[in-house]
Amino acid sequence: MAFTLISFIVPAHNEECLVRKTLDVLHDAASALNERYEIVVVDDASTDRTGMISATCGARVLQVHHRNIAAARNAGAAQAYGDLFVFVDADTHVTGAVLLAAVSAIRMGAVGGGARARFGDRVPLYGHVLAWLWLRLQHFGHLASGCFIFCTRPAFEAVGGFDETLYAAEDLVLSRRLRRLGRFVILREVVVTSGRNIRSQSVFETLRILLGFALRGVAFFKTRHGPWYDRRE
């Protein structure tokens, strides 16, 4: 597929401590591609300087009040100008190698994909176990992590974007929908993301979330569960 502009869409809520570094790394990686690009930061009801910092880093800032990451991502896509969407979380660093692999996959006919991820900071032991299990599930299920997922605009629009009835696991649902359209790839390259969501929950709270997901599937996330909306450090 040929495309003329890459749109990086970054949902953010109260990310003043992390968003500058994320955007700086993203600019460096994108500039190395020699492709036209834009960065859209979707500032979802922040009460800190997330929007201001993002603007000083060269991003176009969209203000929304959803407090729903699926809705925030969809809002960014609706305002983006590109024909290739790359969704990046505000606490995730993406290298030039990852972006090059993603662009190459799209040009070779993939409709979208994701990348493996590793934690860039400390996590408890059970966090490493969960990460290991997720990498195996991701490999065999061809599922993308929400911290980095990419697809063409036509594919995104064809599947209706992210499911806004979900407060989490919307990345898994989008992955499955895109796979029905065509080739969906999980890159060998690795992005670096924060382990703060793991740190903010005890092992018992994490097990409760996993049990809820095991018993009810993605329907468990039709209400707010987990650290994504009430993060504790």
C-alpha positions as a printed NumPy array, in Angstrom:
array([[  0.   ,   0.   ,   0.   ],
       [  1.175,   3.51 ,  -0.769],
       [  0.566,   6.228,   1.801],
       [  1.421,   9.891,   1.988],
       [  1.259,  10.71 ,   5.708],
       [  1.704,   8.797,   8.953],
       [ -0.501,   9.885,  11.852],
       [  0.826,   9.07 ,  15.314],
       [ -2.078,   9.158,  17.767],
       [ -1.171,   9.432,  21.454],
       [ -3.969,   9.237,  24.058],
       [ -2.99 ,  10.931,  27.307],
       [ -4.477,  11.695,  30.717],
       [ -2.312,  13.525,  33.275],
       [  0.932,  12.502,  31.604],
       [  3.027,  15.635,  32.2  ],
       [  5.878,  13.581,  33.671],
       [  6.221,  11.203,  30.731],
       [  4.741,  12.677,  27.57 ],
       [  7.699,  14.932,  26.657],
       [ 10.164,  12.05 ,  26.499],
       [  7.677,   9.899,  24.595],
       [  7.174,  12.603,  21.971],
       [ 10.879,  13.412,  21.7  ],
       [ 11.694,   9.743,  21.072],
       [  8.838,   9.492,  18.583],
       [ 10.04 ,  12.558,  16.66 ],
       [ 13.542,  11.106,  16.455],
       [ 12.287,   7.738,  15.232],
       [  9.85 ,   9.2  ,  12.718],
       [ 12.349,  11.694,  11.328],
       [ 14.753,   8.863,  10.548],
       [ 12.147,   7.299,   8.236],
       [ 12.145,  10.266,   5.863],
       [  8.343,  10.053,   5.709],
       [  5.788,  12.811,   6.235],
       [  4.138,  12.501,   9.625],
       [  2.06 ,  14.248,  12.247],
       [  1.591,  13.65 ,  15.97 ],
       [ -1.866,  14.052,  17.477],
       [ -2.018,  14.003,  21.274],
       [ -5.525,  13.359,  22.558],
       [ -5.585,  15.076,  25.934],
       [ -8.414,  13.293,  27.71 ],
       [ -9.587,  15.444,  30.643],
       [ -6.1  ,  16.11 ,  32.026],
       [ -5.808,  18.377,  35.056],
       [ -2.063,  18.921,  34.648],
       [  0.201,  20.349,  31.906],
       [ -0.108,  17.403,  29.501],
       [ -1.644,  19.486,  26.729],
       [  0.75 ,  22.407,  27.065],
       [  3.84 ,  20.197,  27.12 ],
       [  2.597,  18.217,  24.117],
       [  2.072,  21.409,  22.119],
       [  5.599,  22.622,  22.88 ],
       [  6.864,  19.275,  21.584],
       [  5.326,  19.858,  18.179],
       [  2.166,  17.812,  18.588],
       [ -1.313,  18.858,  17.542],
       [ -3.372,  18.651,  20.736],
       [ -6.995,  17.55 ,  20.749],
       [ -8.919,  18.184,  23.964],
       [-11.606,  15.616,  24.864],
       [-13.428,  14.571,  28.035],
       [-14.162,  10.879,  27.581],
       [-12.028,   9.144,  30.245],
       [-12.148,   6.127,  27.987],
       [ -9.007,   5.186,  26.105],
       [-10.888,   3.611,  23.2  ],
       [-12.933,   6.783,  22.712],
       [ -9.799,   8.926,  23.007],
       [ -8.024,   6.907,  20.323],
       [-11.046,   7.079,  18.047],
       [-11.265,  10.846,  18.539],
       [ -7.632,  11.179,  17.5  ],
       [ -8.156,   9.035,  14.421],
       [-11.189,  11.118,  13.436],
       [ -9.072,  14.289,  13.474],
       [ -5.937,  12.758,  11.929],
       [ -4.967,  13.502,   8.33 ],
       [ -2.829,  10.436,   7.626],
       [ -3.585,   7.238,   5.775],
       [ -1.492,   5.137,   8.173],
       [ -2.437,   5.25 ,  11.855],
       [  0.077,   4.431,  14.58 ],
       [ -1.351,   4.421,  18.107],
       [  1.278,   4.954,  20.817],
       [  0.668,   5.234,  24.554],
       [  2.053,   8.281,  26.351],
       [  4.404,   6.11 ,  28.421],
       [  5.849,   4.095,  25.513],
       [  9.064,   4.684,  23.563],
       [  9.173,   3.63 ,  19.922],
       [ 12.458,   3.222,  18.054],
       [ 13.188,   3.878,  14.424],
       [ 13.637,   0.129,  13.881],
       [ 10.088,  -0.524,  15.08 ],
       [  8.613,   2.16 ,  12.834],
       [ 10.616,   0.982,   9.829],
       [  9.35 ,  -2.563,  10.362],
       [  5.751,  -1.337,  10.689],
       [  5.94 ,   0.761,   7.526],
       [  7.558,  -2.117,   5.627],
       [  4.815,  -4.515,   6.75 ],
       [  2.101,  -2.148,   5.518],
       [  3.843,  -1.656,   2.178],
       [  4.036,  -5.437,   1.816],
       [  0.278,  -5.732,   2.162],
       [ -0.474,  -6.038,   5.878],
       [ -3.595,  -4.258,   7.136],
       [ -2.004,  -3.628,  10.526],
       [ -0.121,  -5.062,  13.432],
       [  1.675,  -4.502,  16.708],
       [  5.015,  -5.081,  18.378],
       [  6.395,  -6.898,  21.342],
       [  6.964,  -4.765,  24.443],
       [  9.292,  -4.802,  27.4  ],
       [  9.211,  -2.82 ,  30.623],
       [ 11.692,   0.019,  30.828],
       [ 11.545,   0.299,  34.596],
       [ 11.084,  -1.899,  37.623],
       [  8.159,  -4.277,  38.041],
       [  7.477,  -6.915,  40.684],
       [  8.289, -10.552,  39.949],
       [  4.713, -11.413,  39.037],
       [  4.864,  -8.611,  36.459],
       [  7.675, -10.402,  34.652],
       [  5.64 , -13.623,  34.737],
       [  2.623, -11.852,  33.263],
       [  4.787, -10.249,  30.575],
       [  6.203, -13.658,  29.618],
       [  2.721, -15.16 ,  29.376],
       [  1.437, -12.229,  27.332],
       [  4.283, -12.556,  24.809],
       [  3.312, -16.195,  24.218],
       [ -0.375, -15.328,  23.878],
       [  0.497, -12.426,  21.594],
       [  2.603, -14.647,  19.361],
       [  0.093, -17.441,  18.957],
       [ -3.008, -15.243,  18.931],
       [ -1.607, -12.421,  16.787],
       [ -2.784,  -9.81 ,  19.289],
       [ -1.379,  -6.293,  19.563],
       [ -0.728,  -4.427,  22.796],
       [ -2.471,  -1.075,  23.015],
       [  0.822,   0.637,  23.791],
       [  1.74 ,   0.229,  20.098],
       [ -0.699,  -0.768,  17.373],
       [ -0.796,   0.325,  13.741],
       [ -3.148,  -0.06 ,  10.789],
       [ -4.205,   1.593,   7.58 ],
       [ -6.971,   4.173,   7.691],
       [ -9.234,   2.113,   5.382],
       [ -8.837,  -0.949,   7.618],
       [ -9.496,   1.073,  10.772],
       [-12.633,   2.576,   9.287],
       [-13.802,  -0.769,   7.912],
       [-13.829,  -2.362,  11.38 ],
       [-15.361,   0.677,  13.088],
       [-12.297,   1.675,  15.105],
       [-11.866,   0.799,  18.766],
       [-14.847,  -0.525,  20.706],
       [-15.911,   2.384,  22.919],
       [-18.08 ,   0.16 ,  25.124],
       [-14.823,  -1.207,  26.591],
       [-12.588,   0.499,  29.14 ],
       [ -9.752,  -1.965,  28.484],
       [ -8.989,  -4.885,  26.137],
       [-10.103,  -2.697,  23.226],
       [ -6.732,  -3.457,  21.632],
       [ -7.482,  -7.198,  21.644],
       [-10.857,  -6.653,  19.998],
       [ -9.371,  -4.384,  17.325],
       [ -6.651,  -6.96 ,  16.64 ],
       [ -9.231,  -9.685,  16.055],
       [-11.335,  -7.472,  13.794],
       [ -8.344,  -6.426,  11.701],
       [ -7.236, -10.049,  11.339],
       [-10.528, -10.79 ,   9.621],
       [ -9.691,  -8.186,   6.984],
       [ -6.22 ,  -9.358,   6.066],
       [ -2.688,  -9.99 ,   7.259],
       [ -2.06 ,  -8.729,  10.783],
       [  1.556,  -8.91 ,  11.942],
       [  3.331,  -8.899,  15.283],
       [  6.764,  -7.417,  14.721],
       [  9.909,  -8.939,  16.174],
       [ 11.081,  -5.437,  17.099],
       [ 10.372,  -4.25 ,  20.644],
       [  8.911,  -1.072,  22.113],
       [  9.702,   0.022,  25.67 ],
       [  6.8  ,   0.815,  27.958],
       [  6.289,   1.734,  31.601],
       [  5.591,  -0.851,  34.271],
       [  3.609,   1.576,  36.41 ],
       [  0.258,  -0.14 ,  35.814],
       [  1.696,  -3.385,  37.147],
       [  3.292,  -1.622,  40.127],
       [  0.059,   0.141,  41.031],
       [ -1.816,  -3.112,  41.674],
       [ -1.171,  -5.821,  44.226],
       [ -0.855,  -9.404,  43.077],
       [ -4.345, -10.075,  44.498],
       [ -5.881,  -7.17 ,  42.581],
       [ -4.165,  -8.368,  39.416],
       [ -5.478, -11.908,  39.936],
       [ -8.99 , -10.527,  40.418],
       [ -8.774,  -8.748,  37.063],
       [ -7.393, -11.825,  35.32 ],
       [-10.098, -14.022,  36.845],
       [-12.801, -11.593,  35.754],
       [-11.412, -11.6  ,  32.234],
       [-11.139, -15.405,  32.194],
       [-14.748, -15.819,  33.301],
       [-16.408, -13.065,  31.288],
       [-14.018, -12.255,  28.459],
       [-13.869,  -8.674,  27.225],
       [-17.342,  -8.045,  28.648],
       [-15.582,  -7.754,  32.024],
       [-14.136,  -4.446,  30.814],
       [-17.437,  -2.803,  29.971],
       [-17.074,  -1.152,  33.382],
       [-13.892,   0.324,  34.837],
       [-11.579,  -2.323,  36.257],
       [ -7.877,  -2.144,  36.926],
       [ -5.258,   0.587,  37.177],
       [ -5.922,   2.379,  33.912],
       [ -8.443,   4.881,  35.296],
       [ -7.468,   5.169,  38.959],
       [ -3.723,   4.734,  38.892],
       [ -1.881,   4.479,  42.18 ],
       [  1.911,   4.687,  42.295]])
